[in-house]
C-alpha cells in the first residue's frame, strides 16, 4: 500500500466516524424534540380538562388549542412554552 493510499484510507475512516457521531447526535436531538412536543401537547390536554371541569366559573374560556403552533412552541421551549401559551391566553382575557 502506498503512502497516499494509506493516508486517504485513514482520512476516510476518520470522516466516517465523525459522520456517524453527527448522525447519532442528530437522531437524539430529533427524538428529544418530538418527546418535548408530545409531552407539551399532553400537558395542554390535561390542563384544558382540569380548567374546564374543576374551575368552570372562574376560568370559562381559558383553553389553548391543539395545532401546529402549540406543538412547535412546546417542542422548542418545553414546559415554559406551555406556560407562555397559557399566559398569552390569560392576557387576552383581560
PyMOL Python script that loads the backbone (N, CA, C, O; Angstrom):
from pymol import cmd

cmd.read_pdbstr("""\
ATOM      1  N   UNK A   1       0.846  -1.166   0.000  1.00  0.00           N
ATOM      2  CA  UNK A   1       0.000   0.000   0.000  1.00  0.00           C
ATOM      3  C   UNK A   1       0.896   1.235   0.000  1.00  0.00           C
ATOM      4  O   UNK A   1       1.823   1.346   0.802  1.00  0.00           O
ATOM      5  N   UNK A   2       0.610   2.137  -0.890  1.00  0.00           N
ATOM      6  CA  UNK A   2       1.401   3.347  -0.977  1.00  0.00           C
ATOM      7  C   UNK A   2       1.033   4.315   0.147  1.00  0.00           C
ATOM      8  O   UNK A   2       0.006   4.145   0.804  1.00  0.00           O
ATOM      9  N   UNK A   3       1.852   5.306   0.362  1.00  0.00           N
ATOM     10  CA  UNK A   3       1.646   6.268   1.439  1.00  0.00           C
ATOM     11  C   UNK A   3       0.390   7.099   1.207  1.00  0.00           C
ATOM     12  O   UNK A   3      -0.375   7.330   2.143  1.00  0.00           O
ATOM     13  N   UNK A   4       0.167   7.548  -0.013  1.00  0.00           N
ATOM     14  CA  UNK A   4      -1.005   8.383  -0.285  1.00  0.00           C
ATOM     15  C   UNK A   4      -2.298   7.574  -0.171  1.00  0.00           C
ATOM     16  O   UNK A   4      -3.313   8.099   0.289  1.00  0.00           O
ATOM     17  N   UNK A   5      -2.276   6.322  -0.577  1.00  0.00           N
ATOM     18  CA  UNK A   5      -3.461   5.474  -0.453  1.00  0.00           C
ATOM     19  C   UNK A   5      -3.771   5.220   1.015  1.00  0.00           C
ATOM     20  O   UNK A   5      -4.935   5.253   1.416  1.00  0.00           O
ATOM     21  N   UNK A   6      -2.750   4.968   1.815  1.00  0.00           N
ATOM     22  CA  UNK A   6      -2.947   4.764   3.249  1.00  0.00           C
ATOM     23  C   UNK A   6      -3.479   6.011   3.934  1.00  0.00           C
ATOM     24  O   UNK A   6      -4.326   5.913   4.822  1.00  0.00           O
ATOM     25  N   UNK A   7      -2.998   7.180   3.536  1.00  0.00           N
ATOM     26  CA  UNK A   7      -3.459   8.442   4.119  1.00  0.00           C
ATOM     27  C   UNK A   7      -4.925   8.687   3.765  1.00  0.00           C
ATOM     28  O   UNK A   7      -5.708   9.102   4.620  1.00  0.00           O
ATOM     29  N   UNK A   8      -5.300   8.431   2.508  1.00  0.00           N
ATOM     30  CA  UNK A   8      -6.714   8.574   2.119  1.00  0.00           C
ATOM     31  C   UNK A   8      -7.604   7.595   2.872  1.00  0.00           C
ATOM     32  O   UNK A   8      -8.730   7.929   3.240  1.00  0.00           O
ATOM     33  N   UNK A   9      -7.103   6.394   3.100  1.00  0.00           N
ATOM     34  CA  UNK A   9      -7.854   5.384   3.837  1.00  0.00           C
ATOM     35  C   UNK A   9      -8.097   5.835   5.280  1.00  0.00           C
ATOM     36  O   UNK A   9      -9.206   5.699   5.797  1.00  0.00           O
ATOM     37  N   UNK A  10      -7.068   6.368   5.921  1.00  0.00           N
ATOM     38  CA  UNK A  10      -7.194   6.849   7.306  1.00  0.00           C
ATOM     39  C   UNK A  10      -8.133   8.052   7.377  1.00  0.00           C
ATOM     40  O   UNK A  10      -8.975   8.125   8.272  1.00  0.00           O
ATOM     41  N   UNK A  11      -8.000   8.985   6.453  1.00  0.00           N
ATOM     42  CA  UNK A  11      -8.876  10.160   6.433  1.00  0.00           C
ATOM     43  C   UNK A  11     -10.316   9.728   6.179  1.00  0.00           C
ATOM     44  O   UNK A  11     -11.240  10.274   6.783  1.00  0.00           O
ATOM     45  N   UNK A  12     -10.518   8.760   5.298  1.00  0.00           N
ATOM     46  CA  UNK A  12     -11.864   8.258   5.027  1.00  0.00           C
ATOM     47  C   UNK A  12     -12.489   7.638   6.265  1.00  0.00           C
ATOM     48  O   UNK A  12     -13.670   7.862   6.531  1.00  0.00           O
ATOM     49  N   UNK A  13     -11.729   6.866   7.024  1.00  0.00           N
ATOM     50  CA  UNK A  13     -12.241   6.267   8.258  1.00  0.00           C
ATOM     51  C   UNK A  13     -12.562   7.349   9.282  1.00  0.00           C
ATOM     52  O   UNK A  13     -13.582   7.258   9.964  1.00  0.00           O
ATOM     53  N   UNK A  14     -11.720   8.364   9.407  1.00  0.00           N
ATOM     54  CA  UNK A  14     -11.989   9.459  10.347  1.00  0.00           C
ATOM     55  C   UNK A  14     -13.261  10.216   9.972  1.00  0.00           C
ATOM     56  O   UNK A  14     -14.058  10.560  10.844  1.00  0.00           O
ATOM     57  N   UNK A  15     -13.451  10.474   8.697  1.00  0.00           N
ATOM     58  CA  UNK A  15     -14.666  11.164   8.247  1.00  0.00           C
ATOM     59  C   UNK A  15     -15.894  10.298   8.527  1.00  0.00           C
ATOM     60  O   UNK A  15     -16.931  10.813   8.943  1.00  0.00           O
ATOM     61  N   UNK A  16     -15.785   8.990   8.303  1.00  0.00           N
ATOM     62  CA  UNK A  16     -16.896   8.085   8.574  1.00  0.00           C
ATOM     63  C   UNK A  16     -17.256   8.066  10.055  1.00  0.00           C
ATOM     64  O   UNK A  16     -18.438   8.073  10.397  1.00  0.00           O
ATOM     65  N   UNK A  17     -16.265   8.043  10.934  1.00  0.00           N
ATOM     66  CA  UNK A  17     -16.528   8.056  12.381  1.00  0.00           C
ATOM     67  C   UNK A  17     -17.181   9.368  12.796  1.00  0.00           C
ATOM     68  O   UNK A  17     -18.119   9.365  13.593  1.00  0.00           O
ATOM     69  N   UNK A  18     -16.697  10.490  12.265  1.00  0.00           N
ATOM     70  CA  UNK A  18     -17.308  11.783  12.578  1.00  0.00           C
ATOM     71  C   UNK A  18     -18.734  11.866  12.059  1.00  0.00           C
ATOM     72  O   UNK A  18     -19.603  12.418  12.734  1.00  0.00           O
ATOM     73  N   UNK A  19     -18.991  11.329  10.875  1.00  0.00           N
ATOM     74  CA  UNK A  19     -20.337  11.332  10.318  1.00  0.00           C
ATOM     75  C   UNK A  19     -21.295  10.498  11.154  1.00  0.00           C
ATOM     76  O   UNK A  19     -22.440  10.898  11.364  1.00  0.00           O
ATOM     77  N   UNK A  20     -20.846   9.354  11.630  1.00  0.00           N
ATOM     78  CA  UNK A  20     -21.679   8.518  12.496  1.00  0.00           C
ATOM     79  C   UNK A  20     -21.990   9.259  13.799  1.00  0.00           C
ATOM     80  O   UNK A  20     -23.118   9.201  14.289  1.00  0.00           O
ATOM     81  N   UNK A  21     -21.011   9.946  14.357  1.00  0.00           N
ATOM     82  CA  UNK A  21     -21.242  10.726  15.573  1.00  0.00           C
ATOM     83  C   UNK A  21     -22.235  11.847  15.368  1.00  0.00           C
ATOM     84  O   UNK A  21     -23.076  12.100  16.231  1.00  0.00           O
ATOM     85  N   UNK A  22     -22.147  12.528  14.225  1.00  0.00           N
ATOM     86  CA  UNK A  22     -23.080  13.615  13.938  1.00  0.00           C
ATOM     87  C   UNK A  22     -24.488  13.079  13.749  1.00  0.00           C
ATOM     88  O   UNK A  22     -25.442  13.668  14.258  1.00  0.00           O
ATOM     89  N   UNK A  23     -24.639  11.976  13.029  1.00  0.00           N
ATOM     90  CA  UNK A  23     -25.970  11.411  12.797  1.00  0.00           C
ATOM     91  C   UNK A  23     -26.587  10.897  14.083  1.00  0.00           C
ATOM     92  O   UNK A  23     -27.795  11.032  14.278  1.00  0.00           O
ATOM     93  N   UNK A  24     -25.788  10.311  14.966  1.00  0.00           N
ATOM     94  CA  UNK A  24     -26.323   9.839  16.240  1.00  0.00           C
ATOM     95  C   UNK A  24     -26.803  11.014  17.080  1.00  0.00           C
ATOM     96  O   UNK A  24     -27.860  10.938  17.706  1.00  0.00           O
ATOM     97  N   UNK A  25     -26.040  12.089  17.100  1.00  0.00           N
ATOM     98  CA  UNK A  25     -26.428  13.281  17.852  1.00  0.00           C
ATOM     99  C   UNK A  25     -27.692  13.897  17.257  1.00  0.00           C
ATOM    100  O   UNK A  25     -28.557  14.362  17.999  1.00  0.00           O
ATOM    101  N   UNK A  26     -27.808  13.907  15.933  1.00  0.00           N
ATOM    102  CA  UNK A  26     -28.982  14.478  15.285  1.00  0.00           C
ATOM    103  C   UNK A  26     -30.222  13.650  15.595  1.00  0.00           C
ATOM    104  O   UNK A  26     -31.294  14.209  15.825  1.00  0.00           O
ATOM    105  N   UNK A  27     -30.093  12.330  15.604  1.00  0.00           N
ATOM    106  CA  UNK A  27     -31.227  11.470  15.929  1.00  0.00           C
ATOM    107  C   UNK A  27     -31.681  11.713  17.362  1.00  0.00           C
ATOM    108  O   UNK A  27     -32.879  11.724  17.646  1.00  0.00           O
ATOM    109  N   UNK A  28     -30.735  11.905  18.254  1.00  0.00           N
ATOM    110  CA  UNK A  28     -31.080  12.192  19.646  1.00  0.00           C
ATOM    111  C   UNK A  28     -31.795  13.535  19.766  1.00  0.00           C
ATOM    112  O   UNK A  28     -32.746  13.664  20.536  1.00  0.00           O
ATOM    113  N   UNK A  29     -31.345  14.527  19.015  1.00  0.00           N
ATOM    114  CA  UNK A  29     -31.998  15.837  19.042  1.00  0.00           C
ATOM    115  C   UNK A  29     -33.424  15.764  18.493  1.00  0.00           C
ATOM    116  O   UNK A  29     -34.336  16.375  19.050  1.00  0.00           O
ATOM    117  N   UNK A  30     -33.614  15.024  17.411  1.00  0.00           N
ATOM    118  CA  UNK A  30     -34.956  14.892  16.842  1.00  0.00           C
ATOM    119  C   UNK A  30     -35.889  14.141  17.782  1.00  0.00           C
ATOM    120  O   UNK A  30     -37.059  14.498  17.916  1.00  0.00           O
ATOM    121  N   UNK A  31     -35.372  13.100  18.433  1.00  0.00           N
ATOM    122  CA  UNK A  31     -36.187  12.359  19.388  1.00  0.00           C
ATOM    123  C   UNK A  31     -36.550  13.233  20.582  1.00  0.00           C
ATOM    124  O   UNK A  31     -37.689  13.202  21.048  1.00  0.00           O
ATOM    125  N   UNK A  32     -35.601  14.008  21.078  1.00  0.00           N
ATOM    126  CA  UNK A  32     -35.853  14.918  22.193  1.00  0.00           C
ATOM    127  C   UNK A  32     -36.891  15.974  21.801  1.00  0.00           C
ATOM    128  O   UNK A  32     -37.775  16.297  22.595  1.00  0.00           O
ATOM    129  N   UNK A  33     -36.789  16.507  20.591  1.00  0.00           N
ATOM    130  CA  UNK A  33     -37.739  17.498  20.090  1.00  0.00           C
ATOM    131  C   UNK A  33     -39.147  16.913  20.030  1.00  0.00           C
ATOM    132  O   UNK A  33     -40.109  17.547  20.465  1.00  0.00           O
ATOM    133  N   UNK A  34     -39.262  15.698  19.487  1.00  0.00           N
ATOM    134  CA  UNK A  34     -40.576  15.065  19.368  1.00  0.00           C
ATOM    135  C   UNK A  34     -41.165  14.746  20.739  1.00  0.00           C
ATOM    136  O   UNK A  34     -42.364  14.936  20.947  1.00  0.00           O
ATOM    137  N   UNK A  35     -40.358  14.271  21.668  1.00  0.00           N
ATOM    138  CA  UNK A  35     -40.871  13.949  23.003  1.00  0.00           C
ATOM    139  C   UNK A  35     -41.303  15.195  23.760  1.00  0.00           C
ATOM    140  O   UNK A  35     -42.302  15.166  24.480  1.00  0.00           O
ATOM    141  N   UNK A  36     -40.559  16.295  23.606  1.00  0.00           N
ATOM    142  CA  UNK A  36     -40.976  17.547  24.247  1.00  0.00           C
ATOM    143  C   UNK A  36     -42.288  18.039  23.666  1.00  0.00           C
ATOM    144  O   UNK A  36     -43.149  18.524  24.400  1.00  0.00           O
ATOM    145  N   UNK A  37     -42.450  17.918  22.359  1.00  0.00           N
ATOM    146  CA  UNK A  37     -43.698  18.348  21.721  1.00  0.00           C
ATOM    147  C   UNK A  37     -44.879  17.504  22.163  1.00  0.00           C
ATOM    148  O   UNK A  37     -45.950  18.038  22.451  1.00  0.00           O
ATOM    149  N   UNK A  38     -44.697  16.192  22.220  1.00  0.00           N
ATOM    150  CA  UNK A  38     -45.787  15.300  22.632  1.00  0.00           C
ATOM    151  C   UNK A  38     -46.133  15.514  24.100  1.00  0.00           C
ATOM    152  O   UNK A  38     -47.311  15.558  24.455  1.00  0.00           O
ATOM    153  N   UNK A  39     -45.125  15.648  24.959  1.00  0.00           N
ATOM    154  CA  UNK A  39     -45.418  15.872  26.378  1.00  0.00           C
ATOM    155  C   UNK A  39     -46.068  17.236  26.594  1.00  0.00           C
ATOM    156  O   UNK A  39     -46.908  17.383  27.482  1.00  0.00           O
ATOM    157  N   UNK A  40     -45.695  18.232  25.798  1.00  0.00           N
ATOM    158  CA  UNK A  40     -46.341  19.540  25.895  1.00  0.00           C
ATOM    159  C   UNK A  40     -47.795  19.484  25.470  1.00  0.00           C
ATOM    160  O   UNK A  40     -48.646  20.125  26.086  1.00  0.00           O
ATOM    161  N   UNK A  41     -48.090  18.723  24.423  1.00  0.00           N
ATOM    162  CA  UNK A  41     -49.487  18.591  23.995  1.00  0.00           C
ATOM    163  C   UNK A  41     -50.308  17.821  25.033  1.00  0.00           C
ATOM    164  O   UNK A  41     -51.473  18.148  25.261  1.00  0.00           O
ATOM    165  N   UNK A  42     -49.715  16.809  25.660  1.00  0.00           N
ATOM    166  CA  UNK A  42     -50.415  16.100  26.733  1.00  0.00           C
ATOM    167  C   UNK A  42     -50.680  17.026  27.915  1.00  0.00           C
ATOM    168  O   UNK A  42     -51.756  16.981  28.511  1.00  0.00           O
ATOM    169  N   UNK A  43     -49.707  17.865  28.254  1.00  0.00           N
ATOM    170  CA  UNK A  43     -49.897  18.815  29.345  1.00  0.00           C
ATOM    171  C   UNK A  43     -51.012  19.803  29.004  1.00  0.00           C
ATOM    172  O   UNK A  43     -51.820  20.138  29.870  1.00  0.00           O
ATOM    173  N   UNK A  44     -51.067  20.269  27.771  1.00  0.00           N
ATOM    174  CA  UNK A  44     -52.131  21.177  27.354  1.00  0.00           C
ATOM    175  C   UNK A  44     -53.485  20.486  27.458  1.00  0.00           C
ATOM    176  O   UNK A  44     -54.455  21.085  27.923  1.00  0.00           O
ATOM    177  N   UNK A  45     -53.554  19.234  27.029  1.00  0.00           N
ATOM    178  CA  UNK A  45     -54.809  18.488  27.104  1.00  0.00           C
ATOM    179  C   UNK A  45     -55.294  18.367  28.545  1.00  0.00           C
ATOM    180  O   UNK A  45     -56.462  18.627  28.832  1.00  0.00           O
ATOM    181  N   UNK A  46     -54.397  17.973  29.452  1.00  0.00           N
ATOM    182  CA  UNK A  46     -54.807  17.787  30.843  1.00  0.00           C
ATOM    183  C   UNK A  46     -55.101  19.106  31.539  1.00  0.00           C
ATOM    184  O   UNK A  46     -55.994  19.159  32.385  1.00  0.00           O
ATOM    185  N   UNK A  47     -54.379  20.173  31.211  1.00  0.00           N
ATOM    186  CA  UNK A  47     -54.690  21.483  31.788  1.00  0.00           C
ATOM    187  C   UNK A  47     -56.033  22.002  31.274  1.00  0.00           C
ATOM    188  O   UNK A  47     -56.801  22.586  32.038  1.00  0.00           O
ATOM    189  N   UNK A  48     -56.321  21.798  30.002  1.00  0.00           N
ATOM    190  CA  UNK A  48     -57.638  22.184  29.473  1.00  0.00           C
ATOM    191  C   UNK A  48     -58.740  21.410  30.174  1.00  0.00           C
ATOM    192  O   UNK A  48     -59.766  21.982  30.543  1.00  0.00           O
ATOM    193  N   UNK A  49     -58.533  20.113  30.360  1.00  0.00           N
ATOM    194  CA  UNK A  49     -59.521  19.277  31.041  1.00  0.00           C
ATOM    195  C   UNK A  49     -59.718  19.738  32.485  1.00  0.00           C
ATOM    196  O   UNK A  49     -60.852  19.830  32.955  1.00  0.00           O
ATOM    197  N   UNK A  50     -58.615  20.031  33.196  1.00  0.00           N
ATOM    198  CA  UNK A  50     -58.694  20.477  34.581  1.00  0.00           C
ATOM    199  C   UNK A  50     -59.406  21.820  34.680  1.00  0.00           C
ATOM    200  O   UNK A  50     -60.290  21.993  35.519  1.00  0.00           O
ATOM    201  N   UNK A  51     -59.030  22.762  33.837  1.00  0.00           N
ATOM    202  CA  UNK A  51     -59.642  24.089  33.902  1.00  0.00           C
ATOM    203  C   UNK A  51     -61.113  24.055  33.516  1.00  0.00           C
ATOM    204  O   UNK A  51     -61.908  24.831  34.047  1.00  0.00           O
ATOM    205  N   UNK A  52     -61.484  23.174  32.608  1.00  0.00           N
ATOM    206  CA  UNK A  52     -62.877  23.101  32.173  1.00  0.00           C
ATOM    207  C   UNK A  52     -63.754  22.408  33.209  1.00  0.00           C
ATOM    208  O   UNK A  52     -64.880  22.844  33.452  1.00  0.00           O
ATOM    209  N   UNK A  53     -63.260  21.341  33.822  1.00  0.00           N
ATOM    210  CA  UNK A  53     -64.130  20.567  34.707  1.00  0.00           C
ATOM    211  C   UNK A  53     -64.070  21.014  36.168  1.00  0.00           C
ATOM    212  O   UNK A  53     -65.070  20.897  36.877  1.00  0.00           O
ATOM    213  N   UNK A  54     -62.941  21.517  36.632  1.00  0.00           N
ATOM    214  CA  UNK A  54     -62.841  21.865  38.045  1.00  0.00           C
ATOM    215  C   UNK A  54     -62.973  23.346  38.329  1.00  0.00           C
ATOM    216  O   UNK A  54     -63.197  23.726  39.479  1.00  0.00           O
ATOM    217  N   UNK A  55     -62.844  24.187  37.335  1.00  0.00           N
ATOM    218  CA  UNK A  55     -62.997  25.631  37.517  1.00  0.00           C
ATOM    219  C   UNK A  55     -63.872  26.224  36.424  1.00  0.00           C
ATOM    220  O   UNK A  55     -63.426  27.123  35.710  1.00  0.00           O
ATOM    221  N   UNK A  56     -65.092  25.755  36.272  1.00  0.00           N
ATOM    222  CA  UNK A  56     -65.897  26.268  35.151  1.00  0.00           C
ATOM    223  C   UNK A  56     -66.331  27.714  35.329  1.00  0.00           C
ATOM    224  O   UNK A  56     -66.483  28.429  34.339  1.00  0.00           O
ATOM    225  N   UNK A  57     -66.536  28.165  36.563  1.00  0.00           N
ATOM    226  CA  UNK A  57     -66.993  29.542  36.763  1.00  0.00           C
ATOM    227  C   UNK A  57     -65.843  30.530  36.791  1.00  0.00           C
ATOM    228  O   UNK A  57     -65.989  31.662  36.331  1.00  0.00           O
ATOM    229  N   UNK A  58     -64.705  30.120  37.321  1.00  0.00           N
ATOM    230  CA  UNK A  58     -63.581  31.034  37.434  1.00  0.00           C
ATOM    231  C   UNK A  58     -62.889  31.255  36.088  1.00  0.00           C
ATOM    232  O   UNK A  58     -62.532  32.387  35.761  1.00  0.00           O
ATOM    233  N   UNK A  59     -62.698  30.205  35.314  1.00  0.00           N
ATOM    234  CA  UNK A  59     -61.979  30.306  34.050  1.00  0.00           C
ATOM    235  C   UNK A  59     -62.789  29.638  32.936  1.00  0.00           C
ATOM    236  O   UNK A  59     -62.435  28.542  32.501  1.00  0.00           O
ATOM    237  N   UNK A  60     -63.858  30.267  32.469  1.00  0.00           N
ATOM    238  CA  UNK A  60     -64.699  29.572  31.486  1.00  0.00           C
ATOM    239  C   UNK A  60     -64.085  29.454  30.095  1.00  0.00           C
ATOM    240  O   UNK A  60     -64.361  28.483  29.391  1.00  0.00           O
ATOM    241  N   UNK A  61     -63.267  30.408  29.681  1.00  0.00           N
ATOM    242  CA  UNK A  61     -62.782  30.389  28.306  1.00  0.00           C
ATOM    243  C   UNK A  61     -61.281  30.229  28.198  1.00  0.00           C
ATOM    244  O   UNK A  61     -60.713  30.494  27.139  1.00  0.00           O
ATOM    245  N   UNK A  62     -60.624  29.804  29.262  1.00  0.00           N
ATOM    246  CA  UNK A  62     -59.175  29.649  29.216  1.00  0.00           C
ATOM    247  C   UNK A  62     -58.858  28.261  28.678  1.00  0.00           C
ATOM    248  O   UNK A  62     -58.803  27.287  29.429  1.00  0.00           O
ATOM    249  N   UNK A  63     -58.654  28.186  27.386  1.00  0.00           N
ATOM    250  CA  UNK A  63     -58.279  26.951  26.728  1.00  0.00           C
ATOM    251  C   UNK A  63     -57.242  27.270  25.661  1.00  0.00           C
ATOM    252  O   UNK A  63     -57.328  28.284  24.969  1.00  0.00           O
ATOM    253  N   UNK A  64     -56.274  26.394  25.544  1.00  0.00           N
ATOM    254  CA  UNK A  64     -55.284  26.513  24.485  1.00  0.00           C
ATOM    255  C   UNK A  64     -55.597  25.422  23.473  1.00  0.00           C
ATOM    256  O   UNK A  64     -55.810  24.269  23.848  1.00  0.00           O
ATOM    257  N   UNK A  65     -55.626  25.772  22.213  1.00  0.00           N
ATOM    258  CA  UNK A  65     -55.976  24.810  21.173  1.00  0.00           C
ATOM    259  C   UNK A  65     -54.839  23.862  20.843  1.00  0.00           C
ATOM    260  O   UNK A  65     -53.693  24.063  21.248  1.00  0.00           O
ATOM    261  N   UNK A  66     -55.187  22.825  20.098  1.00  0.00           N
ATOM    262  CA  UNK A  66     -54.213  21.832  19.646  1.00  0.00           C
ATOM    263  C   UNK A  66     -53.950  22.086  18.168  1.00  0.00           C
ATOM    264  O   UNK A  66     -54.785  21.774  17.320  1.00  0.00           O
ATOM    265  N   UNK A  67     -52.799  22.645  17.867  1.00  0.00           N
ATOM    266  CA  UNK A  67     -52.449  22.883  16.468  1.00  0.00           C
ATOM    267  C   UNK A  67     -50.934  22.861  16.320  1.00  0.00           C
ATOM    268  O   UNK A  67     -50.208  22.594  17.277  1.00  0.00           O
ATOM    269  N   UNK A  68     -50.477  23.140  15.133  1.00  0.00           N
ATOM    270  CA  UNK A  68     -49.054  23.073  14.839  1.00  0.00           C
ATOM    271  C   UNK A  68     -48.263  24.122  15.620  1.00  0.00           C
ATOM    272  O   UNK A  68     -47.137  23.858  16.042  1.00  0.00           O
ATOM    273  N   UNK A  69     -48.837  25.297  15.812  1.00  0.00           N
ATOM    274  CA  UNK A  69     -48.134  26.363  16.534  1.00  0.00           C
ATOM    275  C   UNK A  69     -47.920  25.972  17.995  1.00  0.00           C
ATOM    276  O   UNK A  69     -46.834  26.178  18.536  1.00  0.00           O
ATOM    277  N   UNK A  70     -48.942  25.413  18.638  1.00  0.00           N
ATOM    278  CA  UNK A  70     -48.775  24.999  20.031  1.00  0.00           C
ATOM    279  C   UNK A  70     -47.822  23.826  20.144  1.00  0.00           C
ATOM    280  O   UNK A  70     -47.065  23.739  21.111  1.00  0.00           O
ATOM    281  N   UNK A  71     -47.844  22.915  19.168  1.00  0.00           N
ATOM    282  CA  UNK A  71     -46.904  21.794  19.186  1.00  0.00           C
ATOM    283  C   UNK A  71     -45.473  22.292  19.056  1.00  0.00           C
ATOM    284  O   UNK A  71     -44.598  21.869  19.811  1.00  0.00           O
ATOM    285  N   UNK A  72     -45.228  23.189  18.103  1.00  0.00           N
ATOM    286  CA  UNK A  72     -43.872  23.694  17.904  1.00  0.00           C
ATOM    287  C   UNK A  72     -43.404  24.543  19.079  1.00  0.00           C
ATOM    288  O   UNK A  72     -42.227  24.506  19.439  1.00  0.00           O
ATOM    289  N   UNK A  73     -44.310  25.305  19.679  1.00  0.00           N
ATOM    290  CA  UNK A  73     -43.938  26.101  20.849  1.00  0.00           C
ATOM    291  C   UNK A  73     -43.541  25.204  22.006  1.00  0.00           C
ATOM    292  O   UNK A  73     -42.531  25.450  22.665  1.00  0.00           O
ATOM    293  N   UNK A  74     -44.327  24.164  22.260  1.00  0.00           N
ATOM    294  CA  UNK A  74     -43.982  23.258  23.355  1.00  0.00           C
ATOM    295  C   UNK A  74     -42.767  22.412  23.015  1.00  0.00           C
ATOM    296  O   UNK A  74     -42.038  22.008  23.920  1.00  0.00           O
ATOM    297  N   UNK A  75     -42.524  22.130  21.733  1.00  0.00           N
ATOM    298  CA  UNK A  75     -41.357  21.341  21.359  1.00  0.00           C
ATOM    299  C   UNK A  75     -40.077  22.165  21.460  1.00  0.00           C
ATOM    300  O   UNK A  75     -39.053  21.656  21.917  1.00  0.00           O
ATOM    301  N   UNK A  76     -40.118  23.422  21.044  1.00  0.00           N
ATOM    302  CA  UNK A  76     -38.927  24.264  21.124  1.00  0.00           C
ATOM    303  C   UNK A  76     -38.629  24.704  22.550  1.00  0.00           C
ATOM    304  O   UNK A  76     -37.477  24.670  22.983  1.00  0.00           O
ATOM    305  N   UNK A  77     -39.654  25.116  23.281  1.00  0.00           N
ATOM    306  CA  UNK A  77     -39.439  25.714  24.589  1.00  0.00           C
ATOM    307  C   UNK A  77     -39.720  24.773  25.758  1.00  0.00           C
ATOM    308  O   UNK A  77     -39.292  25.047  26.879  1.00  0.00           O
ATOM    309  N   UNK A  78     -40.422  23.686  25.522  1.00  0.00           N
ATOM    310  CA  UNK A  78     -40.747  22.750  26.599  1.00  0.00           C
ATOM    311  C   UNK A  78     -41.882  23.268  27.453  1.00  0.00           C
ATOM    312  O   UNK A  78     -42.792  23.930  26.955  1.00  0.00           O
ATOM    313  N   UNK A  79     -41.831  22.969  28.741  1.00  0.00           N
ATOM    314  CA  UNK A  79     -42.894  23.385  29.655  1.00  0.00           C
ATOM    315  C   UNK A  79     -42.996  24.900  29.797  1.00  0.00           C
ATOM    316  O   UNK A  79     -44.111  25.400  29.943  1.00  0.00           O
ATOM    317  N   UNK A  80     -41.900  25.662  29.762  1.00  0.00           N
ATOM    318  CA  UNK A  80     -42.063  27.120  29.758  1.00  0.00           C
ATOM    319  C   UNK A  80     -42.836  27.626  28.538  1.00  0.00           C
ATOM    320  O   UNK A  80     -43.510  28.653  28.621  1.00  0.00           O
ATOM    321  N   UNK A  81     -42.747  26.929  27.421  1.00  0.00           N
ATOM    322  CA  UNK A  81     -43.540  27.301  26.248  1.00  0.00           C
ATOM    323  C   UNK A  81     -45.023  27.108  26.482  1.00  0.00           C
ATOM    324  O   UNK A  81     -45.837  27.925  26.050  1.00  0.00           O
ATOM    325  N   UNK A  82     -45.382  26.018  27.171  1.00  0.00           N
ATOM    326  CA  UNK A  82     -46.794  25.782  27.509  1.00  0.00           C
ATOM    327  C   UNK A  82     -47.269  26.871  28.467  1.00  0.00           C
ATOM    328  O   UNK A  82     -48.380  27.383  28.328  1.00  0.00           O
ATOM    329  N   UNK A  83     -46.434  27.222  29.433  1.00  0.00           N
ATOM    330  CA  UNK A  83     -46.788  28.299  30.366  1.00  0.00           C
ATOM    331  C   UNK A  83     -46.959  29.623  29.621  1.00  0.00           C
ATOM    332  O   UNK A  83     -47.847  30.411  29.948  1.00  0.00           O
ATOM    333  N   UNK A  84     -46.118  29.866  28.627  1.00  0.00           N
ATOM    334  CA  UNK A  84     -46.252  31.090  27.828  1.00  0.00           C
ATOM    335  C   UNK A  84     -47.548  31.089  27.038  1.00  0.00           C
ATOM    336  O   UNK A  84     -48.192  32.130  26.910  1.00  0.00           O
ATOM    337  N   UNK A  85     -47.940  29.941  26.505  1.00  0.00           N
ATOM    338  CA  UNK A  85     -49.212  29.865  25.766  1.00  0.00           C
ATOM    339  C   UNK A  85     -50.387  30.183  26.676  1.00  0.00           C
ATOM    340  O   UNK A  85     -51.294  30.919  26.288  1.00  0.00           O
ATOM    341  N   UNK A  86     -50.376  29.631  27.888  1.00  0.00           N
ATOM    342  CA  UNK A  86     -51.462  29.940  28.826  1.00  0.00           C
ATOM    343  C   UNK A  86     -51.382  31.387  29.309  1.00  0.00           C
ATOM    344  O   UNK A  86     -52.414  32.015  29.543  1.00  0.00           O
ATOM    345  N   UNK A  87     -50.174  31.921  29.460  1.00  0.00           N
ATOM    346  CA  UNK A  87     -50.021  33.322  29.842  1.00  0.00           C
ATOM    347  C   UNK A  87     -50.574  34.254  28.786  1.00  0.00           C
ATOM    348  O   UNK A  87     -51.229  35.244  29.113  1.00  0.00           O
ATOM    349  N   UNK A  88     -50.318  33.953  27.519  1.00  0.00           N
ATOM    350  CA  UNK A  88     -50.873  34.759  26.422  1.00  0.00           C
ATOM    351  C   UNK A  88     -52.399  34.663  26.428  1.00  0.00           C
ATOM    352  O   UNK A  88     -53.093  35.652  26.188  1.00  0.00           O
ATOM    353  N   UNK A  89     -52.909  33.469  26.703  1.00  0.00           N
ATOM    354  CA  UNK A  89     -54.362  33.280  26.723  1.00  0.00           C
ATOM    355  C   UNK A  89     -54.981  34.057  27.897  1.00  0.00           C
ATOM    356  O   UNK A  89     -56.027  34.684  27.727  1.00  0.00           O
ATOM    357  N   UNK A  90     -54.359  34.026  29.074  1.00  0.00           N
ATOM    358  CA  UNK A  90     -54.857  34.807  30.207  1.00  0.00           C
ATOM    359  C   UNK A  90     -54.807  36.302  29.890  1.00  0.00           C
ATOM    360  O   UNK A  90     -55.728  37.044  30.230  1.00  0.00           O
ATOM    361  N   UNK A  91     -53.733  36.737  29.242  1.00  0.00           N
ATOM    362  CA  UNK A  91     -53.590  38.150  28.890  1.00  0.00           C
ATOM    363  C   UNK A  91     -54.693  38.586  27.916  1.00  0.00           C
ATOM    364  O   UNK A  91     -55.201  39.703  28.010  1.00  0.00           O
ATOM    365  N   UNK A  92     -55.053  37.715  26.998  1.00  0.00           N
ATOM    366  CA  UNK A  92     -56.096  38.061  26.032  1.00  0.00           C
ATOM    367  C   UNK A  92     -57.474  38.181  26.711  1.00  0.00           C
ATOM    368  O   UNK A  92     -58.367  38.827  26.163  1.00  0.00           O
ATOM    369  N   UNK A  93     -57.657  37.576  27.884  1.00  0.00           N
ATOM    370  CA  UNK A  93     -58.917  37.697  28.593  1.00  0.00           C
ATOM    371  C   UNK A  93     -59.074  39.043  29.303  1.00  0.00           C
ATOM    372  O   UNK A  93     -60.193  39.466  29.595  1.00  0.00           O
ATOM    373  N   UNK A  94     -57.974  39.701  29.574  1.00  0.00           N
ATOM    374  CA  UNK A  94     -58.041  40.969  30.316  1.00  0.00           C
ATOM    375  C   UNK A  94     -58.603  42.088  29.506  1.00  0.00           C
ATOM    376  O   UNK A  94     -58.718  43.210  29.999  1.00  0.00           O
TER     377      UNK A  94
END
""", "prot")
cmd.dss("prot")
cmd.show_as("cartoon", "prot")
cmd.util.cbc("prot")
cmd.orient("prot")
